[in-house]
């Protein structure tokens, strides 16, 4: 991550040192981390979207929207992720995530175990 942005990394570090304020450097690092995570998540979704991790591409899966399938994939790796983080990772609104979760629950593909605050998601493979 830093290797690809090495020149910018050292420039941000020098600039922060000059003004004795690390705010710009921290913002630079957060942008690099954010960009790396977006690429990683996108690559991960593209690799996993073959259906292996959410059951075979059955007729049930074919009827689900792409966002719902992506939610299942993410929830298999992180069963305690929040709706807000799901929305950020998928680039959709929290309402879109909520609608898709409701759809997944109605289709018996997803179940919330425990409370909404301290529970976790159970992905049901068909």
N, C-alpha and C positions, 0 to 999 in steps of 0.2 A: 504494500500500500504506500509506504513512504518512498520506496525505491522508484516508483513510477512518477512521483512528485518531488524527487530529491532536491532539485534546484529551488522549487517553491518552498519546500520545507526549510531549507537553510536560510532563504531570504526572510521568511516569516520569523524564524528564530533570531536572525540578526536585527530585524526591525523591532522585535519585542525587547531585545537587549538594549537597543539604543534609547528607547523611551522608558525603560524600566517598568514596562507594563506588559503582562503576558496575555492580555485579552485577545489581541489579534492572532497570536499564535494558537491559542486554544480554539478560537473560532475556525482557523485554518484546519486544525487537526479534526475538529468535529465535522467539518465539511468533507474531509477526506474519508473519515470513518463512515459517514452517512452515505457517500457515493459508493464506497466499497460494499456496504451492507446491501444497498439497492441492487448492485450488480450480482452479489452472491445470492440474494433472495430470488432475483429474476432467473439466474442460472439454475438454482435449486428447483424452482417451480417448473421450468422448462424440462429439466431432467426427470422430475417425478411425475409430470403430467401424462405419463404413458399409462396411468391407471393402476400400476402395480401396487402402489401403497394405499389406494382407496378401493381395493377390490378390483377384480377384472372389469373391463369396460362393459359391464352388463347393460341391459336395457335400462335399468334403474339409473345408472350413471349417465347414460346418454341423454336422459330426460332432465338431468340437473344442469343449471346454468354454470358457465365457466367459473364464475366467482364462487359459487357453492363448492365446486370441486377444489378450487384453490384453498378455500377455508379448511376443508377436510385435510388437505396435505399439510398445511401449516399446523393445524391442531394435533396431528399425529406426532410432530416434533416438539410442540410446546403446548401442553394441555392446559396451562394456566394463563395463557396470553389474554390480554384484555381486548375488548371489542375495539377500543380506540387504537391500540397497536395493530390489530388486524387491519383496520381501515387504512392506517398509514402505510403498512406494508403492501397492501393491494392497490393503493391509490384510489380508494373509493370513500364514500361517506360512512359514518357509523350507522346511519339508518339502513344503508345498503347491506352492511354486514348483518345487522339485526334481522332484516327480512330474509336473508339467505340462511341464517342460523335457524330461524323459525321453519323455513322450508325443509332444511335438513332434519330437524326434529320431527316434523310431520311425516317425513319419509323414513323415519326410523334409522337414520344414518348418523345421528348425533344425539348424545344425551348429556345433560349437565348432572354431575354427581356432586352432591353437597349444595351449599348455598351459593348465591351469585357472587358473594364477596370472597369466600374462601374455598369454593369448590373447584372442580376441574372438569374438562370435557372428555368424554369417552366417544371415540370414533368407532362406529359400528360398520364393519366390513360386510358386504353382501356378496 
